[in-house]
C-alpha cells in the first residue's frame, strides 16, 4: 500500500479516532499520521480489538514506566 492509502495522510483526518484501527493494513503501512492524531485527540488510547493501551506522549510514557 502506498503512503497515501493511510486515511490520516495528507490532512485526511476528518473522522473520529474510533473510525480507524491500528490493525488496518493501510494504517500499519504508514502509522505516523495516525499517531499524530492520537497525540492530539487521545494520548492514551485503548485499542478496542486487543485491549492494549497505546501511549503516545513522552511524558505519559515516562510516568507509566516510573510508576508501575
HUPE-V413011 format. One record per helix or strand of 2 or more residues. SS is the DSSP state (@ for helix, = for strand). FROM is the first residue (numbers start at 1). LEN is the number of residues. If there is no record, write none. Layout:
{{SS	FROM	LEN} {SS	FROM	LEN}}
This chain:
{{@	3	3} {@	9	3} {@	17	3} {@	25	5} {@	32	10} {=	44	3} {=	53	3} {@	58	9}}
